[in-house]
Amino acid sequence: MSSHRFNRILLAVDDTPCTMKAIDYAKDLVREFHSSIALVTVVPPTSPANYGADPLLGQQPIVVPEVSEIQQESAQRYLESIGSDFDGAQEVFLFNQVGNVRDEILNTAAEWTADLIIMGSNGRTGFEHFISGSVSESVIRKASCPVLVIPGKSD
């Protein structure tokens, strides 16, 4: 049986509690394998706002670029704060993406040639899972490398 070494670990992070558990797992693996770590967070595209727009008068919703800029800056600070905790890593890379969460995680993993993807799962079930789906489930289905999913609801 061959041993697999995870030299390049991609950690998908957001601002949910399950991310903290995934970070702890990633720290352990990075220390054990002396790996490079890439942190990726994805900001969904800014939706147009209807404030002050009246469709009856032909006024279209507007996109406020400042909102997107503030979200990106906040995400970058978040990545930097997490990245500074990976002192045992060979290298730390930060990817602050905008777009569909699943697609951006998969694209980043492919472009960075990740050996392992680590991500948390909120553990949605029933109707909530049916409506919103599961990002982790869709990443598992499409990923070209192993995916470690850390459940958020277990203690």
PEDAVEN-V689575 format. One line per field, one symbol per residue. ss: DSSP state (H for helix, E for strand, L for the rest). phi: phi as a letter, one per 20 degrees, with the letter a starting at -180 (. if undefined). psi: psi as a letter, one per 30 degrees, with the letter a starting at -180 (. if undefined). Layout:
ss->???
phi->???
psi->???
This chain:
ss->LLLLLLLEEEEELLLLHHHHHHHHHHHHHHHHHLLEEEEEEEELLLLLELLLLLHHHLLLLELLHHHHHHHHHHHHHHHHHHHLLLLLLLLEEEEEEELLHHHHHHHHHHHHLLLEEEEEELLLLHHHHHHHLLHHHHHHHHLLLEEEEEELLLL
phi->.eeedeecdddecbdegfffffffffgfffffeleecddcccefgfefeefmedffemeegddeffffffffffffffffffgfeefeffbcdccddcqfggfffffffffelfebddbecfmfcmfffffemcfffffgfdfdcfcddefeeed
psi->kkkkkjfjkkjklaglefeeeeeeeeeeeeeefhlkkkkkkkkkkkkkkgjfkjffggklllkjfeeeeeeeeeeeeeeeeeeffiffkelkkkjjlkakeeeeeeeeeeefhkfkkkllkfhklbeeeeefakeeeeeeefkglkkjkjkffk.
